[in-house]
Amino acid sequence: MTNTNPARGMRDFLPSDIRKREYVIGIIKEVYESYGFEPLETPAVENIETLTGKYGEEGNQLIYKILKRGEKLDANAGEKDLADLALRYDLTVPLARVVTNHRNDLPRFFKRYQIQPVWRADRPARGRFREFYQCDVDAIGSSSMIVEAELCAAGNEILSGLGFDDFVIRINHREILYAMLDAVEINEEKQTDALVALDKLDKIGSEGVLKEFETRGIDKNAANKLLGLFDELKTSDNLHALESLSKFIGNHEKGKQGVNQILQILQLVNVNSLKIDASLARGLSYYTGAIFEANVPDLAGSIASGGRYDGLIGMFGKEQIPACGFSLGLERILVVMEERGMFQKLVEEGKLKLDSADVMIASFDESLVDECLKIAGDLRKSGLRTLVYPEADQKIKPLKYAEQINVPFVCLVKATELAENKLTLKNMRTGEQETVGTDEVAGKIKK
Amino acid sequence: MTNTNPARGMRDFLPSDIRKREYVIGIIKEVYESYGFEPLETPAVENIETLTGKYGEEGNQLIYKILKRGEKLDANAGEKDLADLALRYDLTVPLARVVTNHRNDLPRFFKRYQIQPVWRADRPARGRFREFYQCDVDAIGSSSMIVEAELCAAGNEILSGLGFDDFVIRINHREILYAMLDAVEINEEKQTDALVALDKLDKIGSEGVLKEFETRGIDKNAANKLLGLFDELKTSDNLHALESLSKFIGNHEKGKQGVNQILQILQLVNVNSLKIDASLARGLSYYTGAIFEANVPDLAGSIASGGRYDGLIGMFGKEQIPACGFSLGLERILVVMEERGMFQKLVEEGKLKLDSADVMIASFDESLVDECLKIAGDLRKSGLRTLVYPEADQKIKPLKYAEQINVPFVCLVKATELAENKLTLKNMRTGEQETVGTDEVAGKIKK
């Protein structure tokens, strides 16, 4: 028997999967469009040199590489010479490429969203796939805090719009982090280590962080001071937290700028979900300013994250281009929504349809097929998704079939009734059926 | 300087490209959904053995193969051992795989549409890309002519809905073709050759077909008889054409069934675009029944095509599954619509928006940024896509920028006006500007 599974770590999406995904993507697009972000799409396949060296040693190993074709292929060559193309690994490098390539066609302030799959040859695990969608939004070309503010506001609007009411968008700033480390006299070569340890606070607790500091040879006293500060901030509102941070970092020039920027963002974004978290570090070293991360209680990781990264978008060109982005964890959002029964609720509220059609037309009389198609045409014109039962031989009875595929209504077309412009409408949920005029059917179903 | 072009034969889609593509895809989806077709998506990457051997020798060469990773890779192996995965080459083989793999989860009559990119290592040319979208709709599991009828009706509705008013959907039947060849005594081993030649009638004319028959050693008399029939049919309406065909093929059992099926389809589909064309052969050998092809005058190839192919979907399983499909040439449709200025017309009619936003908010006063964001929030709530000009330092003047990015309206926020809840609204198309109440802005713009 042939293997008919999808490739390892990849998924087929059946109709109801797609309908859920499209619902979520629809809300995301709608909000981003309303903020003036524009859609961008790049090819799944990139020249291999566009990708190599951009994701670190580990990332490099996870890039899918495409075999050269025909003459170009020398099977005795090393891996490096075997492949000339590779599959998209993220949406940031392609954005940087496009921004450089189209610098004359794109506006100076380019606000783009991009929702496309990426591929990583990672070890598959629960919730980790080798093909998965990324959903990135980035504003290129401006250093203004308006950008950060709008990204947080849009992120907040999307998560609320999807029905989340318990998420927190935590916010911090790279320069505040460095200033805090300076304040407790952790010297520069130990700062990255310290950030890695602090970033785990949520997972490993204060004890764990202290242990990590010790193993990495960083002063435990410094850790204690930082953990004390974090503890104090936990119960503060945002403005008091900023005050405490200001005091803690003292006259640190860049740190003060960081505090100032966070203050600006808070003043511009009027949402309750935004919360300063001085322990938030975000692993990716390319962030240069504000950083954010959205979390819900029932998921260990984040459902969205982002920040300012002024050094990256210019990687293919000569100039440095300021940029700030926000990435929604589409696959994780879908998992949490599924686990919480949020899709079911959307179906009940009539906001999401998972069934294949609104109504099915069937007749036991083969000579009425023509009439069935005409009725179907009318129902479609009135906006109803209409199936016509396609078998004249009736191996499976249409009502049984309608039950199987979960169609809410069936129209049974009979010659005697049709002579009076009527048909039998059966409500499959209640089992009730009634004889109705062909011109009343659409109205009855919609009700 | 780094190469920042997309890979050869592939394209970046900038915002206005995407908006056009999404408009077309939106109409396609809407129509298919209304007919009860359901969305399906499969991974871009398939196990290599799923694809090899399915597309003939030539197709096999065009499949992108993905290099094995890590330990699995033995660089001294042949091409066969170097790759374990491959990029999707079409949407039919993945459908066949899914239908077999999910035979217990899918309805017996499965109507699916699938709109996803495929990849072929073909030589790039004008209008031929290495990454391009296919747009397939297939009805699996029924032999009823209702299926053919609905596919033709839906195809007609989509092309009309997109604004085409001069397309023809030509229809023919594999069994009628074979019956005609039998009627003029072309024996079986020459029939494929004859069909290849006849299929080119449009391109090479009668003379060309006669020449091809001669080169391939087929009786020229037979060709003359067929060409005579085609000539006669050209001016006949569909019913007369069927009559002539019936007479021509005589008592040919399978041919008569073909004629009967076409008659049924014609009776069920009530559209003017459907036209019998007895010379239509469609190259792909897997068709088993009715075949169709949609054309517009200004494009050499077809913009859509399809037919019944009862032998293919069961390729991975044991049972034969009847199937009929229709494939829209999305990339070609986009090219023709662009060349005909159809998108421009849609923009003028207000059905398609290509600009980045409906309105941009700007202020020359940095202290009013907060107010600008509030006004933006209100405009978004009223459904307007709203940009906020992000630069406080104003290196580029906002009005000049608005002109560059082609935003139709700009709101200028000034302290003096804002004190009276007013702002300046500038219509960038006409150059007019007026002072309006902040609560009137949305209404004015929408008008």
Interface residues (C-beta under 8 A of the other chain):
Chain A: T2 N3 T4 N5 P6 A7 M10 R11 D12 F13 L14 P15 D17 I18 R19 E22 E33 S34 Y35 G36 E38 P39 L40 E41 T42 P43 A44 V45 E46 N47 E49 T50 Q61 Y64 K65 I66 L67 R69 G70 L73 A75 N76 A77 G78 E79 L82 A83 L85 L87 R97 V98 T100 N101 H102 D105 L106 P107 R108 F109 K111 R112 P117 W119 A121 R130 E131 A139 S142 S144 I146 V147 A149 E150 A153 Q267 L268 N270 F316 G317 S356 A357 M360 V369 D370 L373 K374 G377 R380 G383 L384 R385 T386 L387 V388 Y389 P390 E391 A392 I396 Y401 Q404 I405
Chain B: T2 N3 T4 N5 P6 A7 M10 R11 D12 F13 L14 P15 D17 I18 R19 E22 E33 S34 Y35 G36 E38 P39 L40 E41 T42 P43 A44 V45 E46 N47 E49 T50 Q61 Y64 K65 I66 L67 R69 G70 L73 A75 N76 A77 G78 E79 L82 A83 L85 L87 P94 R97 V98 T100 N101 H102 D105 L106 P107 R108 F109 K111 R112 P117 W119 A121 R130 E131 A139 S142 S144 I146 V147 A149 E150 A153 Q267 L268 N270 F316 G317 S356 A357 M360 V369 D370 L373 K374 G377 R380 G383 L384 R385 T386 L387 V388 Y389 P390 E391 A392 I396 Y401 Q404 I405
